[in-house]
Amino acid sequence: MNTEFSIDSTKLISNVFAFHAQPQTRQANLSVQTIPDDNAPVQPKDSCTDAAARLMSTSCAARYLGKSVWTIRRMFFAGELRGIPGKHLKFDKRDLDLWIEANKEQFK
């Protein structure tokens, strides 16, 4: 194995190390998305935590009822759950509470 370096190769190596030591501005705009674990708790979005909001989006209603977004949509189109149709489907928090009360069961 030859361990001798010429001046050009030593300069090249020092330039590479200097380049990697600098902050990378080209990669600053890239966002890294991680896949959550199956056991990780679901973190609610900030828009879902507004206590004063009466109308909820489909995703917030799904979080509120502990169901998936598609289950909420199926329930709406089947007539099991009341909602406000439009460009974006909205659900009244009072209707969601009524659905919870109507679907409670007691273990005997």
C-alpha positions, 0 to 999 in steps of 0.5 A, a space after each residue: 500500500 502506498 501512503 505517499 501523497 502528492 501536494 495536490 492530493 493533500 490539498 484536495 483532502 484538506 479542501 474536502 475536510 474544510 467543505 464538510 466542516 462548513 454548515 451545509 446551506 444547500 440541505 437546510 431546506 430539506 425536511 426529514 420526515 420520520 415514521 412514528 412507532 406503533 406504540 407512540 402516542 398520537 399528538 393532536 394538531 394545534 388546530 384541534 385543541 381550540 376549546 372555543 371552536 364549535 365546528 371541527 374538521 373531519 380529522 379533528 372529529 376523528 381524533 375526538 371520537 377515536 376513529 379514522 378519518 375514513 370511518 367518520 366520512 363513512 358514518 356521515 354518508 351512512 347517516 349515522 353522524 350529522 355534519 355540515 357538507 361543503 367544500 370541507 366537511 365540518 362537524 359540530 362538537 355538540 353532535 359528536 357529544 350526542 353520538 357518544 352519549 347515544 352509543 355508550 354501552 354498559 357492561 352487565 
